[in-house]
Amino acid sequence: MTDPGVLERIEALEHEVERVKRDRSTSKAEGSQRWKRIVGVYRDNPDFDEAEQLGREWRESFRPQGDEIAPA
């Protein structure tokens, strides 16, 4: 004999799994197009330009200078 409470819980879990699967497939489709919403967001933004320049300078500070560069 099966407990009706267990059957209700199983049914609720099955519905929840279906909802999660549906949400996941929807978010994957939206995620593949997400880049289209953010391209150009920082265009003509002086704060972003400054952050980009500072990041470039920081990365270049790790490069060897002068004679340390091996000939090509």
C-alpha positions in Angstrom: 0.0 0.0 0.0 1.4 3.4 -1.0 1.1 6.5 1.2 -0.9 9.2 -0.5 1.4 11.8 0.9 4.4 10.2 -0.8 2.5 10.2 -4.2 1.6 13.9 -3.8 5.3 14.7 -3.0 6.4 12.7 -6.1 3.9 14.5 -8.3 5.1 17.9 -6.9 8.7 17.0 -7.5 7.9 15.9 -11.1 6.2 19.3 -11.7 9.2 21.1 -10.3 11.6 19.2 -12.4 9.6 20.1 -15.5 9.6 23.7 -14.5 13.3 23.8 -14.0 13.9 22.1 -17.4 11.6 24.6 -19.1 13.3 27.6 -17.4 16.8 26.3 -18.2 16.0 25.8 -21.9 14.5 29.3 -22.0 17.5 30.9 -20.2 20.0 29.1 -22.5 18.2 30.6 -25.6 18.2 34.0 -24.0 21.8 33.7 -22.8 23.1 33.0 -26.3 21.7 36.4 -27.4 22.6 38.3 -24.2 25.7 39.9 -25.8 23.5 41.8 -28.1 22.0 43.7 -25.2 25.4 44.8 -23.8 27.4 45.6 -26.9 28.1 49.4 -27.0 26.8 50.1 -23.4 30.1 51.8 -22.5 30.6 53.7 -25.8 31.7 57.3 -25.2 31.9 56.7 -21.4 35.0 58.5 -20.1 35.1 56.4 -16.9 35.2 53.2 -18.9 37.8 54.6 -21.2 40.0 55.5 -18.2 39.5 52.0 -16.6 40.5 50.4 -19.9 43.6 52.6 -20.2 44.6 51.8 -16.6 44.1 48.1 -17.2 46.3 48.3 -20.3 49.0 50.1 -18.4 48.9 47.6 -15.6 49.2 44.6 -18.0 52.0 46.3 -19.9 53.9 46.8 -16.6 54.5 43.1 -16.5 56.1 42.9 -20.0 59.9 42.9 -20.2 61.5 46.2 -21.0 64.4 47.1 -23.4 67.1 44.5 -23.8 65.1 41.8 -22.0 63.0 41.3 -25.1 64.2 38.3 -27.2 64.9 39.0 -30.9 62.3 37.7 -33.3 
